[in-house]
Amino acid sequence: MVMRLSRLYGKQIYNTRGYYVGYVDEILIEIERGKARVLALGLPGEKVGVPYDRVTAIGDIILVKAKEE
């Protein structure tokens, strides 16, 4: 799948348990391979990185695999 990265900025991110995680603030790219590696989430007062391999779906929102408890 090919998508403009600019379309992802500001999208809301939820985990697979239905909880709001944050929104896309930045996307880190591995230049050598041309692949996304981390989504940087904007949260009030902080930024948190989510490994891109945890992304399970991209549509109106972005869905990421919930952490194991």
C-alpha positions in Angstrom: 0.0 0.0 0.0 1.2 3.5 -0.8 0.0 6.5 1.1 1.2 10.1 1.5 2.7 10.5 4.9 1.1 14.0 5.1 -2.3 12.3 5.2 -1.4 10.5 8.5 -0.5 13.7 10.4 -3.1 14.5 13.0 -5.0 11.2 12.7 -6.3 9.8 15.9 -4.7 6.6 17.2 -6.7 3.9 19.1 -5.5 0.6 20.4 -7.1 -2.8 19.7 -8.9 -2.6 23.1 -10.7 0.6 21.9 -8.7 3.1 24.0 -7.6 6.5 22.6 -3.8 6.6 22.5 -3.1 10.0 20.9 -2.6 11.5 17.5 0.1 11.3 14.9 2.6 14.1 15.4 5.6 12.8 13.5 6.6 9.7 11.5 10.2 8.5 11.6 11.4 6.8 8.4 14.4 4.5 8.0 15.9 6.1 4.9 18.0 3.1 3.8 14.9 0.9 3.5 12.3 3.6 2.8 10.0 2.2 5.6 8.2 3.8 8.5 9.7 2.7 11.8 8.0 4.8 14.5 4.8 6.9 14.8 5.4 9.7 17.3 2.3 10.4 19.2 1.3 13.9 20.4 0.0 13.8 23.9 -0.5 16.7 26.3 3.0 17.8 27.3 4.9 14.8 25.8 5.6 12.7 22.8 5.6 8.9 22.8 6.8 6.6 20.1 4.9 3.5 18.9 6.8 1.0 16.7 5.2 1.0 13.2 5.0 -2.8 13.3 2.3 -2.5 15.9 0.0 -0.7 13.5 -2.8 -3.0 12.5 -5.0 -0.7 10.3 -5.0 2.7 8.8 -8.3 4.4 7.8 -10.3 7.2 9.3 -8.2 6.4 12.5 -5.1 4.4 13.1 -5.4 1.2 15.0 -2.4 -0.2 17.0 -2.0 -3.5 18.8 -2.6 -3.0 22.5 0.3 -3.8 24.9 0.2 -7.1 26.7 -0.8 -6.9 30.4 
